[in-house]
Amino acid sequence: MESSSKGLLTQVTQFWNLLDDLAESNPESYEKFIQQQLKEGKQLCAAPEPQLCLQTRILIRSSTVSNSDQFPQLLLPKDEVSSKTRCLIEEISSTEIEVEMKRPAYELKIVADQNERPLKIELKVELPGINSVSLCDLSVSEDDLLIEVSEYRLHLNLPESVDTEMTTAKFIKENATLIVTMPLV
């Protein structure tokens, strides 16, 4: 333990000597280095920004329980109980900005074989202004599909159950179209 303290003390001394040398040989670089360290330290020590603020209200007037050891009684003064039914947790402020999502134009078709037996569902979604598949968030379950991209949101209940493991998606950049192919189960 004592040797590691000596090693640490040696490293700190060497660092201070380097800073002293820098201050003497190049005061502008020394000033820049110290300002950068102070800026980074301030950012690291800054308090976190609140993202959500919650306010709760207990809506129980009284409770009657046979075994009060298991469930303690809770009584609120009559004037604190609202006659209107309210949510138990109510969001009173948020830093998130609500953006209204547009429903994109789409075409959904069921592809059948020669015997008119359904094989797969094909969905073509037009996403004007979208130039990268990395912006697309696609979620497919057996009976529904959700696409969220920037200002677009599309949620569809599928007419048939699909095989989520075999589902594929392709984004055509030229016309900003997402094609989702979902084989039926």
C-alpha positions, 0 to 999 in steps of 0.5 A: 500500500505504501509503495503505491502511494509513493508511485502515485505521489511521484506521478503527481509530482511529474505532472506538476513539473510538466505543467510548470514547464509548459507555463514557463515555455508556452504561457498561451498553451498553458492558459488554453489547457487550464481553461479546457480542464476547467470547462470539462470539469464544470460539465462533469460536475453539472447537475442533471437536467430534469426530463419529467416532473411528477405530482401524485395524489392519494385518492383513498378516503378510508379503508376497512381491512379485517387484518390491519397488521397486513394493510395499514389504514389510510385516512385523509381529511375530508376536504382533501378528497376530491369528488372528481375521479383523477389519475393517480399520477399526473404529469404536470410538466415536461421538457419533451416537445410534443411533435404531431406525427403524420400518417404516411401514404401506404399501400397494403396488399396480400400476395396470393399463389396461383390457387388464390392461397395467401402467401405474404403481406406486402406493405409499401410506405412512402416517406418523403424527405427521408433519405436513410434507412437508419432513421426508420424504426420498424416493429412487427409483431404477429398481428400488427406493425409500427413504423416511426420515422422523424415526423411519420408514424404508421400503426397497422393491425394486420389482416392476417398473422405473419411470421416475424422471423421471416419478415424483411424490409427494404428501403429504396432511397431514390423514391424514399419508399420502405417496402416490408414483406411479411410471410404469413404463418 
